[in-house]
Amino acid sequence: MVSVNAGAAWAKGLFPAVGSEGVTALRVGLAALILLGIVRPWRFGRPARSDVGNLLVYGLMLGAMNLCIYRAFERIPLGIAVAIEVTGPLAVVVLSSRHARDFVWVVCAGFGLWLLLPVAGATQLDPAGIAYALAAAFCWAMYIVFGKRVSTLNGGQAVAWGLLAASVFAVPFGVAHAGMALFTPAMLLGGVAVALLSSALPYSLEMMALARLPQRVFGILVSSGPAIAALAGFLWLGERLTSVQWLAIALVIVASGGAAATSRRVGGGPANPTTHTNPTTTPPA
């Protein structure tokens, strides 16, 4: 979680040079190249025709999610954007549950979100930033749903093909916005750092953690993501939150951790079958 959110803070520092669109293109495009080189999904043959449509939607949601959350990062603090974003997977878990107790977490998260909206007095937050974070939450939820549908593909094929589809969606936005500035050595090096911090390193560590921890414990620990994002924003970017905003983040963390602790196995999740029942697993790329 420290690596993911350090990567997010590093990425936000690159926005003045190439914009959120440019950084999204670098992160998704470079992550796709790295994963395609490692997995080489063509070794397994072409995906079945029935999987192609799901892979395309999965990749589209992955690319749109990254673009939306980076646009949110441009406008509102990291911790707040991540707190809003994690309500997407939380919604998938709760809507897949048959236990009324899990809807307590909806109320908890909903109150946290309400505290962040202008109606609760948080007028210093950019409404567009909140809207982009909510869009990222929706994309994350759809990524989980369609990721489950393609999770039967072997050897990491789903993520590799999904990232390729995400690149086809996201890279043109970055090129159109930043042009050739995107391909300078300094920006490419920064993009590699973001891809490593936000993708390669955290997902390697995640697999090691999942091999050693019960899944619910893992989910509860990962629920601290919004708080770590807020801390990263403070340390790297000087972002200061109000006490009300910290309370809102705490409520979302409690809701996400509570859902991880009390929910049973549910349908839906990231493409990796070892993590698809965890509501707060960080999306790859």
KOLSEDREN-868632 format. One record per atom (N, C-alpha, C): chain; x, z negated, y negated. Coordinates in steps of 0.05 Angstrom, whole numbers, plus 5000, padded with zeros to 4 digits. Layout:
- chain, c1, c3, c2
- A, X, Z, Y
...
# end
This chain:
- chain, c1, c3, c2
- A, 5017, 5000, 5024
- A, 5000, 5000, 5000
- A, 5017, 5000, 4975
- A, 5040, 4986, 4976
- A, 5058, 4986, 4953
- A, 5069, 5014, 4949
- A, 5076, 5028, 4971
- A, 5087, 5055, 4969
- A, 5066, 5074, 4957
- A, 5042, 5073, 4967
- A, 5020, 5091, 4958
- A, 5016, 5088, 4928
- A, 5014, 5063, 4919
- A, 5008, 5058, 4891
- A, 5032, 5061, 4873
- A, 5056, 5057, 4883
- A, 5079, 5064, 4868
- A, 5080, 5095, 4864
- A, 5073, 5110, 4885
- A, 5071, 5139, 4882
- A, 5050, 5147, 4861
- A, 5028, 5133, 4861
- A, 5007, 5139, 4841
- A, 5017, 5134, 4812
- A, 5032, 5111, 4809
- A, 5043, 5105, 4782
- A, 5064, 5126, 4774
- A, 5080, 5134, 4793
- A, 5101, 5155, 4788
- A, 5087, 5181, 4781
- A, 5066, 5188, 4795
- A, 5051, 5212, 4790
- A, 5039, 5212, 4762
- A, 5028, 5189, 4754
- A, 5016, 5187, 4727
- A, 5037, 5191, 4705
- A, 5062, 5183, 4711
- A, 5083, 5187, 4692
- A, 5091, 5216, 4688
- A, 5083, 5233, 4707
- A, 5089, 5262, 4706
- A, 5067, 5277, 4691
- A, 5044, 5265, 4687
- A, 5021, 5279, 4675
- A, 5028, 5291, 4648
- A, 5043, 5278, 4630
- A, 5048, 5290, 4604
- A, 5063, 5317, 4606
- A, 5078, 5321, 4627
- A, 5093, 5346, 4630
- A, 5077, 5369, 4641
- A, 5061, 5364, 4662
- A, 5046, 5386, 4675
- A, 5017, 5379, 4679
- A, 5007, 5357, 4670
- A, 4979, 5350, 4673
- A, 4972, 5340, 4701
- A, 4949, 5329, 4703
- A, 4940, 5319, 4730
- A, 4937, 5342, 4749
- A, 4929, 5366, 4739
- A, 4926, 5389, 4757
- A, 4953, 5397, 4769
- A, 4973, 5397, 4752
- A, 5000, 5404, 4761
- A, 5011, 5385, 4782
- A, 5007, 5359, 4777
- A, 5017, 5339, 4795
- A, 5002, 5341, 4822
- A, 4976, 5345, 4820
- A, 4960, 5349, 4845
- A, 4971, 5372, 4861
- A, 4976, 5395, 4847
- A, 4987, 5418, 4861
- A, 5013, 5412, 4875
- A, 5031, 5397, 4861
- A, 5057, 5390, 4872
- A, 5053, 5372, 4897
- A, 5037, 5352, 4894
- A, 5034, 5333, 4916
- A, 5021, 5346, 4940
- A, 4999, 5360, 4936
- A, 4985, 5372, 4959
- A, 5001, 5395, 4971
- A, 5012, 5412, 4953
- A, 5027, 5435, 4963
- A, 5052, 5427, 4978
- A, 5068, 5408, 4967
- A, 5092, 5400, 4981
- A, 5086, 5384, 5006
- A, 5065, 5367, 5006
- A, 5057, 5353, 5030
- A, 5049, 5372, 5052
- A, 5035, 5394, 5044
- A, 5026, 5414, 5063
- A, 5051, 5428, 5076
- A, 5070, 5435, 5059
- A, 5094, 5449, 5069
- A, 5109, 5430, 5088
- A, 5112, 5405, 5081
- A, 5126, 5386, 5098
- A, 5112, 5383, 5125
- A, 5086, 5379, 5124
- A, 5071, 5374, 5148
- A, 5070, 5399, 5166
- A, 5066, 5422, 5153
- A, 5066, 5447, 5169
- A, 5092, 5451, 5183
- A, 5114, 5444, 5169
- A, 5141, 5447, 5182
- A, 5145, 5427, 5205
- A, 5133, 5404, 5202
- A, 5137, 5384, 5223
- A, 5118, 5389, 5247
- A, 5092, 5393, 5241
- A, 5072, 5396, 5262
- A, 5072, 5424, 5275
- A, 5076, 5444, 5258
- A, 5075, 5472, 5267
- A, 5049, 5477, 5283
- A, 5026, 5474, 5270
- A, 5001, 5475, 5285
- A, 4995, 5501, 5299
- A, 5008, 5523, 5291
- A, 5004, 5548, 5304
- A, 5013, 5548, 5333
- A, 5030, 5528, 5340
- A, 5039, 5526, 5368
- A, 5015, 5521, 5387
- A, 4993, 5509, 5376
- A, 4970, 5503, 5393
- A, 4950, 5525, 5394
- A, 4956, 5548, 5382
- A, 4937, 5570, 5380
- A, 4918, 5566, 5357
- A, 4901, 5586, 5353
- A, 4882, 5585, 5331
- A, 4861, 5564, 5336
- A, 4852, 5551, 5315
- A, 4829, 5532, 5319
- A, 4805, 5547, 5329
- A, 4789, 5533, 5344
- A, 4764, 5545, 5354
- A, 4746, 5552, 5331
- A, 4730, 5573, 5335
- A, 4713, 5582, 5313
- A, 4694, 5560, 5303
- A, 4686, 5543, 5321
- A, 4668, 5521, 5314
- A, 4682, 5500, 5296
- A, 4709, 5499, 5297
- A, 4724, 5480, 5281
- A, 4732, 5491, 5253
- A, 4732, 5517, 5250
- A, 4742, 5529, 5226
- A, 4726, 5520, 5201
- A, 4700, 5521, 5203
- A, 4683, 5513, 5181
- A, 4688, 5484, 5173
- A, 4690, 5466, 5193
- A, 4694, 5438, 5188
- A, 4722, 5434, 5176
- A, 4742, 5449, 5185
- A, 4769, 5446, 5174
- A, 4769, 5455, 5144
- A, 4755, 5476, 5138
- A, 4754, 5486, 5110
- A, 4741, 5465, 5092
- A, 4719, 5453, 5101
- A, 4706, 5433, 5084
- A, 4723, 5408, 5082
- A, 4735, 5400, 5104
- A, 4754, 5377, 5105
- A, 4776, 5382, 5085
- A, 4789, 5406, 5085
- A, 4810, 5411, 5066
- A, 4801, 5413, 5038
- A, 4777, 5424, 5033
- A, 4766, 5426, 5007
- A, 4761, 5398, 4995
- A, 4750, 5380, 5012
- A, 4746, 5353, 5002
- A, 4772, 5338, 4997
- A, 4792, 5344, 5013
- A, 4818, 5331, 5010
- A, 4831, 5340, 4983
- A, 4830, 5366, 4978
- A, 4841, 5376, 4952
- A, 4825, 5367, 4928
- A, 4799, 5368, 4930
- A, 4782, 5359, 4908
- A, 4785, 5329, 4903
- A, 4788, 5313, 4924
- A, 4792, 5284, 4921
- A, 4818, 5278, 4906
- A, 4839, 5292, 4913
- A, 4864, 5287, 4899
- A, 4862, 5296, 4869
- A, 4850, 5319, 4864
- A, 4847, 5328, 4837
- A, 4830, 5309, 4820
- A, 4808, 5300, 4832
- A, 4790, 5282, 4817
- A, 4803, 5255, 4811
- A, 4817, 5244, 4831
- A, 4829, 5217, 4827
- A, 4852, 5219, 4807
- A, 4867, 5241, 4807
- A, 4888, 5243, 4787
- A, 4877, 5247, 4759
- A, 4855, 5262, 4757
- A, 4842, 5264, 4731
- A, 4831, 5237, 4722
- A, 4821, 5221, 4741
- A, 4813, 5194, 4734
- A, 4837, 5177, 4724
- A, 4860, 5180, 4738
- A, 4884, 5165, 4730
- A, 4892, 5172, 4701
- A, 4887, 5197, 4693
- A, 4894, 5205, 4666
- A, 4878, 5189, 4645
- A, 4855, 5180, 4652
- A, 4836, 5170, 4633
- A, 4831, 5140, 4635
- A, 4834, 5128, 4658
- A, 4829, 5100, 4662
- A, 4851, 5087, 4678
- A, 4855, 5061, 4677
- A, 4876, 5047, 4692
- A, 4875, 5052, 4722
- A, 4898, 5052, 4735
- A, 4900, 5057, 4763
- A, 4882, 5039, 4780
- A, 4884, 5013, 4775
- A, 4869, 4994, 4791
- A, 4839, 4999, 4790
- A, 4829, 5005, 4766
- A, 4800, 5010, 4763
- A, 4792, 5036, 4778
- A, 4809, 5057, 4775
- A, 4803, 5082, 4788
- A, 4802, 5079, 4819
- A, 4822, 5064, 4829
- A, 4823, 5060, 4858
- A, 4800, 5043, 4868
- A, 4792, 5023, 4852
- A, 4770, 5006, 4860
- A, 4744, 5022, 4862
- A, 4740, 5041, 4843
- A, 4717, 5058, 4845
- A, 4719, 5077, 4868
- A, 4743, 5088, 4873
- A, 4746, 5108, 4894
- A, 4740, 5096, 4922
- A, 4748, 5071, 4927
- A, 4745, 5060, 4954
- A, 4716, 5055, 4961
- A, 4698, 5057, 4942
- A, 4670, 5054, 4949
- A, 4660, 5078, 4966
- A, 4675, 5100, 4966
- A, 4667, 5123, 4983
- A, 4668, 5116, 5012
- A, 4692, 5108, 5022
- A, 4693, 5100, 5051
- A, 4676, 5076, 5057
- A, 4673, 5058, 5037
- A, 4656, 5034, 5042
- A, 4627, 5043, 5047
- A, 4618, 5063, 5032
- A, 4591, 5073, 5035
- A, 4587, 5086, 5063
- A, 4608, 5100, 5073
- A, 4606, 5112, 5100
- A, 4603, 5090, 5121
- A, 4618, 5068, 5118
- A, 4616, 5047, 5138
- A, 4589, 5033, 5137
- A, 4579, 5027, 5113
- A, 4554, 5013, 5111
- A, 4531, 5030, 5120
- A, 4531, 5056, 5112
- A, 4509, 5074, 5120
- A, 4509, 5080, 5149
- A, 4532, 5076, 5162
- A, 4534, 5080, 5191
- A, 4527, 5054, 5207
- A, 4523, 5032, 5193
- A, 4518, 5007, 5205
- A, 4489, 5003, 5210
- A, 4483, 4988, 5231
- A, 4455, 4981, 5238
- A, 4450, 4951, 5232
- A, 4468, 4938, 5219
- A, 4466, 4909, 5213
- A, 4460, 4905, 5184
- A, 4439, 4891, 5178
- A, 4430, 4885, 5151
- A, 4452, 4870, 5136
- A, 4468, 4854, 5150
- A, 4488, 4838, 5136
- A, 4508, 4855, 5121
- A, 4513, 4879, 5131
- A, 4532, 4897, 5119
- A, 4523, 4906, 5091
- A, 4497, 4905, 5086
- A, 4488, 4914, 5060
- A, 4493, 4893, 5038
- A, 4502, 4869, 5047
- A, 4512, 4850, 5027
- A, 4536, 4861, 5013
- A, 4552, 4876, 5027
- A, 4576, 4888, 5015
- A, 4569, 4910, 4995
- A, 4546, 4923, 4999
- A, 4537, 4942, 4979
- A, 4530, 4928, 4953
- A, 4516, 4906, 4955
- A, 4509, 4891, 4931
- A, 4534, 4881, 4917
- A, 4553, 4871, 4932
- A, 4578, 4861, 4920
- A, 4593, 4883, 4906
- A, 4597, 4906, 4919
- A, 4611, 4929, 4907
- A, 4595, 4940, 4884
- A, 4569, 4941, 4886
- A, 4552, 4951, 4865
- A, 4554, 4935, 4840
- A, 4555, 4908, 4843
- A, 4559, 4891, 4819
- A, 4586, 4895, 4807
- A, 4607, 4899, 4824
- A, 4633, 4904, 4813
- A, 4634, 4930, 4797
- A, 4621, 4951, 4808
- A, 4620, 4977, 4793
- A, 4604, 4974, 4767
- A, 4582, 4959, 4768
- A, 4566, 4955, 4743
- A, 4583, 4942, 4721
- A, 4601, 4923, 4729
- A, 4618, 4910, 4709
- A, 4637, 4930, 4696
- A, 4642, 4953, 4709
- A, 4661, 4972, 4698
- A, 4647, 4993, 4680
- A, 4621, 4994, 4681
- A, 4606, 5015, 4667
- A, 4601, 5006, 4638
- A, 4597, 5025, 4620
- A, 4592, 5018, 4592
- A, 4568, 5000, 4588
- A, 4548, 5001, 4606
- A, 4525, 4984, 4603
- A, 4532, 4955, 4605
- A, 4555, 4949, 4618
- A, 4563, 4921, 4621
- A, 4583, 4913, 4599
- A, 4587, 4930, 4579
- A, 4604, 4924, 4557
- A, 4632, 4934, 4559
- A, 4639, 4949, 4581
- A, 4667, 4959, 4585
- A, 4670, 4985, 4570
- A, 4664, 4985, 4544
- A, 4664, 5010, 4528
- A, 4691, 5022, 4525
- A, 4712, 5007, 4530
- A, 4739, 5018, 4527
- A, 4746, 5037, 4550
- A, 4731, 5038, 4571
- A, 4736, 5057, 4592
- A, 4723, 5084, 4586
- A, 4739, 5105, 4591
- A, 4730, 5132, 4586
- A, 4709, 5139, 4607
- A, 4684, 5146, 4598
- A, 4663, 5153, 4617
- A, 4671, 5176, 4636
- A, 4687, 5196, 4625
- A, 4696, 5218, 4642
- A, 4714, 5208, 4664
- A, 4731, 5188, 4658
- A, 4748, 5177, 4678
- A, 4733, 5163, 4700
- A, 4712, 5149, 4693
- A, 4694, 5136, 4713
- A, 4681, 5157, 4730
- A, 4671, 5179, 4717
- A, 4658, 5200, 4732
- A, 4677, 5214, 4751
- A, 4702, 5218, 4743
- A, 4721, 5231, 4762
- A, 4727, 5212, 4785
- A, 4729, 5186, 4780
- A, 4734, 5167, 4802
- A, 4710, 5166, 4821
- A, 4686, 5168, 4811
- A, 4662, 5169, 4828
- A, 4662, 5195, 4844
- A, 4670, 5217, 4832
- A, 4672, 5242, 4846
- A, 4693, 5240, 4869
- A, 4715, 5227, 4863
- A, 4735, 5223, 4884
- A, 4724, 5206, 4906
- A, 4708, 5185, 4900
- A, 4696, 5169, 4921
- A, 4678, 5186, 4939
- A, 4662, 5203, 4927
- A, 4645, 5221, 4942
- A, 4661, 5239, 4960
- A, 4683, 5251, 4949
- A, 4700, 5269, 4965
- A, 4713, 5254, 4988
- A, 4721, 5229, 4983
- A, 4733, 5213, 5004
- A, 4713, 5208, 5027
- A, 4688, 5202, 5019
- A, 4668, 5198, 5040
- A, 4664, 5223, 5056
- A, 4662, 5246, 5043
- A, 4658, 5271, 5057
- A, 4683, 5278, 5074
- A, 4707, 5272, 5064
- A, 4731, 5275, 5079
- A, 4731, 5260, 5105
- A, 4720, 5235, 5104
- A, 4718, 5219, 5128
- A, 4698, 5232, 5148
- A, 4675, 5240, 5138
- A, 4655, 5252, 5155
- A, 4665, 5277, 5169
- A, 4677, 5295, 5154
- A, 4687, 5320, 5166
- A, 4714, 5316, 5180
- A, 4729, 5296, 5172
- A, 4753, 5289, 5187
- A, 4747, 5280, 5215
- A, 4726, 5265, 5218
- A, 4717, 5257, 5245
- A, 4711, 5281, 5262
- A, 4698, 5301, 5250
- A, 4690, 5325, 5266
- A, 4714, 5341, 5276
- A, 4736, 5339, 5262
- A, 4759, 5355, 5271
- A, 4781, 5337, 5283
- A, 4775, 5312, 5287
- A, 4795, 5293, 5297
- A, 4803, 5297, 5326
- A, 4788, 5314, 5340
- A, 4795, 5320, 5368
- A, 4817, 5340, 5371
- A, 4825, 5353, 5349
- A, 4847, 5372, 5350
- A, 4873, 5357, 5355
- A, 4890, 5367, 5372
- A, 4914, 5353, 5381
- A, 4937, 5356, 5362
- A, 4955, 5336, 5363
- A, 4981, 5339, 5350
- A, 4982, 5340, 5320
- A, 4962, 5328, 5307
- A, 4962, 5329, 5278
- A, 4953, 5355, 5266
- A, 4941, 5372, 5282
- A, 4932, 5399, 5273
- A, 4912, 5396, 5250
- A, 4893, 5377, 5252
- A, 4872, 5375, 5232
- A, 4884, 5370, 5204
- A, 4902, 5351, 5202
- A, 4913, 5345, 5176
- A, 4930, 5368, 5166
- A, 4945, 5381, 5184
- A, 4962, 5403, 5175
- A, 4945, 5426, 5165
- A, 4925, 5435, 5180
- A, 4908, 5457, 5171
- A, 4892, 5448, 5147
- A, 4883, 5423, 5147
- A, 4867, 5413, 5124
- A, 4884, 5413, 5098
- A, 4909, 5405, 5100
- A, 4926, 5405, 5077
- A, 4931, 5434, 5067
- A, 4933, 5452, 5085
- A, 4936, 5480, 5077
- A, 4912, 5490, 5062
- A, 4888, 5483, 5072
- A, 4863, 5490, 5058
- A, 4862, 5476, 5031
- A, 4870, 5451, 5030
- A, 4871, 5436, 5005
- A, 4889, 5449, 4985
- A, 4912, 5459, 4994
- A, 4931, 5472, 4977
- A, 4920, 5497, 4965
- A, 4906, 5513, 4982
- A, 4893, 5537, 4972
- A, 4873, 5531, 4949
- A, 4861, 5508, 4951
- A, 4842, 5499, 4930
- A, 4856, 5488, 4906
- A, 4876, 5470, 4910
- A, 4887, 5455, 4888
- A, 4910, 5469, 4873
- A, 4927, 5483, 4887
- A, 4950, 5495, 4875
- A, 4943, 5515, 4852
- A, 4923, 5532, 4856
- A, 4916, 5550, 4833
- A, 4909, 5535, 4807
- A, 4896, 5512, 4810
- A, 4890, 5496, 4786
- A, 4916, 5487, 4772
- A, 4935, 5478, 4788
- A, 4960, 5469, 4776
- A, 4976, 5492, 4763
- A, 4977, 5515, 4777
- A, 4991, 5538, 4766
- A, 4978, 5548, 4740
- A, 4951, 5549, 4740
- A, 4937, 5558, 4717
- A, 4941, 5539, 4693
- A, 4944, 5513, 4699
- A, 4947, 5494, 4677
- A, 4976, 5492, 4667
- A, 4995, 5491, 4686
- A, 5023, 5485, 4679
- A, 5041, 5509, 4679
- A, 5033, 5530, 4693
- A, 5049, 5554, 4694
- A, 5076, 5550, 4707
- A, 5097, 5563, 4697
- A, 5123, 5561, 4710
- A, 5137, 5534, 4706
- A, 5126, 5517, 4688
- A, 5137, 5490, 4685
- A, 5135, 5474, 4711
- A, 5116, 5483, 4728
- A, 5112, 5469, 4754
- A, 5136, 5473, 4773
- A, 5151, 5494, 4769
- A, 5172, 5501, 4788
- A, 5200, 5495, 4778
- A, 5203, 5479, 4757
- A, 5229, 5471, 4748
- A, 5241, 5451, 4768
- A, 5267, 5450, 4771
- A, 5279, 5431, 4790
- A, 5270, 5402, 4785
- A, 5268, 5394, 4760
- A, 5260, 5366, 4755
- A, 5232, 5361, 4765
- A, 5213, 5380, 4760
- A, 5186, 5375, 4768
- A, 5183, 5377, 4798
- A, 5197, 5395, 4811
- A, 5196, 5397, 4840
- A, 5207, 5371, 4853
- A, 5229, 5360, 4841
- A, 5240, 5335, 4851
- A, 5220, 5312, 4848
- A, 5207, 5312, 4824
- A, 5186, 5291, 4820
- A, 5163, 5294, 4839
- A, 5156, 5319, 4845
- A, 5134, 5324, 4864
- A, 5141, 5315, 4892
- A, 5167, 5319, 4900
- A, 5176, 5310, 4926
- A, 5174, 5279, 4927
- A, 5182, 5266, 4906
- A, 5181, 5237, 4905
- A, 5152, 5227, 4908
- A, 5133, 5240, 4895
- A, 5105, 5233, 4897
- A, 5095, 5238, 4926
- A, 5103, 5261, 4937
- A, 5094, 5267, 4965
- A, 5105, 5247, 4985
- A, 5130, 5239, 4981
- A, 5142, 5219, 4999
- A, 5130, 5192, 4996
- A, 5127, 5182, 4970
- A, 5117, 5156, 4965
- A, 5087, 5153, 4972
- A, 5072, 5174, 4967
- A, 5043, 5173, 4970
- A, 5034, 5183, 4997
- A, 5051, 5197, 5012
- A, 5042, 5209, 5037
- A, 5060, 5202, 5060
- A, 5085, 5212, 5061
- A, 5102, 5210, 5084
- A, 5108, 5181, 5092
- A, 5119, 5166, 5073
- A, 5127, 5138, 5079
- A, 5103, 5120, 5085
- A, 5081, 5120, 5069
- A, 5060, 5101, 5075
- A, 5046, 5107, 5102
- A, 5043, 5133, 5109
- A, 5029, 5139, 5134
- A, 5046, 5133, 5159
- A, 5073, 5135, 5156
- A, 5090, 5126, 5177
- A, 5088, 5096, 5181
- A, 5089, 5081, 5159
- A, 5086, 5052, 5160
- A, 5058, 5044, 5170
- A, 5038, 5060, 5163
- A, 5011, 5054, 5172
- A, 5009, 5055, 5202
- A, 5021, 5076, 5214
- A, 5020, 5078, 5243
- A, 5034, 5055, 5256
- A, 5056, 5046, 5245
- A, 5070, 5023, 5256
- A, 5053, 4998, 5254
- A, 5039, 4994, 5231
- A, 5022, 4971, 5227
- A, 4999, 4971, 5247
- A, 4987, 4995, 5250
- A, 4964, 4997, 5268
- A, 4971, 4991, 5297
- A, 4997, 4996, 5304
- A, 5006, 4991, 5331
- A, 5009, 4961, 5336
- A, 5010, 4945, 5315
- A, 5017, 4917, 5318
- A, 4994, 4898, 5308
- A, 4974, 4908, 5294
- A, 4954, 4892, 5283
- A, 4926, 4899, 5294
- A, 4908, 4880, 5297
- A, 4881, 4887, 5303
- A, 4869, 4903, 5280
- A, 4852, 4922, 5287
- A, 4842, 4941, 5267
- A, 4828, 4927, 5244
- A, 4813, 4906, 5249
- A, 4799, 4892, 5228
- A, 4818, 4879, 5209
- A, 4839, 4867, 5220
- A, 4860, 4854, 5203
- A, 4873, 4876, 5186
- A, 4879, 4899, 5198
- A, 4890, 4921, 5183
- A, 4871, 4929, 5160
- A, 4846, 4931, 5166
- A, 4826, 4939, 5145
- A, 4825, 4919, 5122
- A, 4826, 4893, 5129
- A, 4825, 4873, 5108
- A, 4850, 4874, 5091
- A, 4873, 4878, 5103
- A, 4898, 4880, 5087
- A, 4897, 4904, 5069
- A, 4888, 4927, 5079
- A, 4888, 4952, 5063
- A, 4867, 4949, 5041
- A, 4848, 4932, 5044
- A, 4828, 4928, 5022
- A, 4840, 4917, 4997
- A, 4865, 4908, 4998
- A, 4878, 4898, 4974
- A, 4888, 4921, 4956
- A, 4883, 4946, 4964
- A, 4893, 4969, 4950
- A, 4887, 4969, 4920
- A, 4862, 4964, 4911
- A, 4856, 4964, 4883
- A, 4873, 4944, 4867
- A, 4878, 4920, 4879
- A, 4894, 4900, 4865
- A, 4923, 4909, 4863
- A, 4933, 4921, 4884
- A, 4961, 4931, 4884
- A, 4963, 4954, 4864
- A, 4943, 4971, 4863
- A, 4943, 4993, 4843
- A, 4943, 4982, 4815
- A, 4927, 4961, 4810
- A, 4927, 4949, 4783
- A, 4954, 4937, 4776
- A, 4966, 4924, 4796
- A, 4993, 4913, 4792
- A, 5014, 4935, 4786
- A, 5012, 4957, 4802
- A, 5030, 4979, 4797
- A, 5026, 4991, 4769
- A, 5001, 4993, 4761
- A, 4996, 5003, 4734
- A, 5007, 4985, 4712
- A, 5006, 4959, 4717
- A, 5017, 4940, 4698
- A, 5048, 4941, 4697
- A, 5060, 4941, 4720
- A, 5090, 4940, 4721
- A, 5103, 4966, 4712
- A, 5092, 4989, 4721
- A, 5104, 5015, 4715
- A, 5094, 5028, 4690
- A, 5068, 5023, 4683
- A, 5056, 5038, 4661
- A, 5046, 5020, 4638
- A, 5049, 4993, 4642
- A, 5040, 4975, 4621
- A, 5010, 4973, 4618
- A, 4995, 4980, 4638
- A, 4966, 4978, 4637
- A, 4956, 4949, 4639
- A, 4941, 4940, 4620
- A, 4931, 4912, 4620
- A, 4900, 4913, 4623
- A, 4891, 4897, 4642
- A, 4862, 4896, 4647
- A, 4850, 4870, 4635
- A, 4824, 4871, 4629
- A, 4810, 4848, 4619
- A, 4802, 4830, 4643
- A, 4794, 4806, 4637
- A, 4785, 4788, 4659
- A, 4761, 4799, 4673
- A, 4743, 4812, 4658
- A, 4719, 4824, 4671
- A, 4727, 4846, 4690
- A, 4746, 4863, 4681
- A, 4755, 4885, 4699
- A, 4769, 4874, 4724
- A, 4784, 4852, 4721
- A, 4796, 4840, 4745
- A, 4775, 4829, 4764
- A, 4754, 4818, 4752
- A, 4731, 4808, 4768
- A, 4718, 4831, 4783
- A, 4714, 4853, 4770
- A, 4702, 4877, 4782
- A, 4719, 4887, 4805
- A, 4745, 4888, 4802
- A, 4763, 4896, 4823
- A, 4762, 4877, 4846
- A, 4761, 4851, 4840
- A, 4760, 4830, 4861
- A, 4734, 4834, 4878
- A, 4712, 4840, 4865
- A, 4687, 4844, 4879
- A, 4688, 4867, 4898
- A, 4700, 4889, 4889
- A, 4703, 4913, 4906
- A, 4721, 4906, 4930
- A, 4743, 4891, 4925
- A, 4761, 4884, 4946
- A, 4746, 4867, 4967
- A, 4731, 4847, 4958
- A, 4715, 4830, 4976
- A, 4696, 4847, 4992
- A, 4682, 4866, 4979
- A, 4663, 4884, 4994
- A, 4677, 4901, 5015
- A, 4700, 4913, 5007
- A, 4714, 4930, 5026
- A, 4726, 4914, 5049
- A, 4738, 4891, 5043
- A, 4749, 4874, 5064
- A, 4727, 4862, 5082
- A, 4705, 4855, 5069
- A, 4683, 4844, 5085
- A, 4671, 4865, 5104
- A, 4669, 4890, 5095
- A, 4659, 4911, 5112
- A, 4678, 4915, 5135
- A, 4704, 4915, 5129
- A, 4724, 4918, 5151
- A, 4723, 4896, 5171
- A, 4717, 4872, 5162
- A, 4717, 4848, 5179
- A, 4691, 4846, 5196
- A, 4669, 4856, 5186
- A, 4643, 4851, 5200
- A, 4631, 4876, 5213
- A, 4640, 4900, 5205
- A, 4628, 4923, 5217
- A, 4639, 4929, 5245
- A, 4622, 4941, 5262
- A, 4631, 4950, 5288
- A, 4642, 4978, 5285
- A, 4650, 4989, 5308
- A, 4660, 5017, 5307
- A, 4638, 5035, 5297
- A, 4645, 5052, 5278
- A, 4625, 5070, 5266
- A, 4636, 5099, 5268
- A, 4618, 5118, 5267
- A, 4626, 5146, 5267
- A, 4638, 5152, 5240
- A, 4659, 5168, 5240
- A, 4671, 5178, 5215
- A, 4697, 5165, 5210
- A, 4715, 5180, 5198
- A, 4741, 5169, 5190
- A, 4761, 5190, 5187
- A, 4785, 5183, 5179
- A, 4806, 5203, 5177
- A, 4812, 5217, 5203
- A, 4826, 5239, 5201
- A, 4830, 5255, 5224
- A, 4846, 5242, 5246
- A, 4862, 5223, 5239
- A, 4878, 5209, 5259
- A, 4860, 5191, 5275
- A, 4858, 5194, 5301
- A, 4839, 5178, 5316
- A, 4845, 5149, 5317
- A, 4869, 5141, 5311
- A, 4876, 5112, 5311
- A, 4865, 5098, 5287
- A, 4857, 5113, 5266
- A, 4849, 5100, 5241
- A, 4820, 5107, 5233
- A, 4806, 5122, 5249
- A, 4781, 5133, 5239
- A, 4758, 5113, 5237
- A, 4762, 5088, 5246
- A, 4741, 5069, 5243
- A, 4747, 5049, 5220
- A, 4769, 5052, 5207
- A, 4776, 5034, 5185
- A, 4765, 5045, 5159
- A, 4749, 5030, 5144
- A, 4737, 5040, 5120
- A, 4756, 5044, 5097
- A, 4779, 5032, 5098
- A, 4797, 5033, 5074
- A, 4823, 5047, 5079
- A, 4826, 5061, 5101
- A, 4851, 5076, 5105
- A, 4856, 5096, 5083
- A, 4880, 5096, 5072
- A, 4887, 5114, 5051
- A, 4886, 5143, 5060
- A, 4874, 5161, 5044
- A, 4872, 5189, 5053
- A, 4899, 5202, 5053
- A, 4906, 5218, 5073
- A, 4932, 5232, 5073
- A, 4933, 5253, 5052
- A, 4956, 5256, 5039
- A, 4961, 5275, 5017
- A, 4956, 5262, 4990
# end
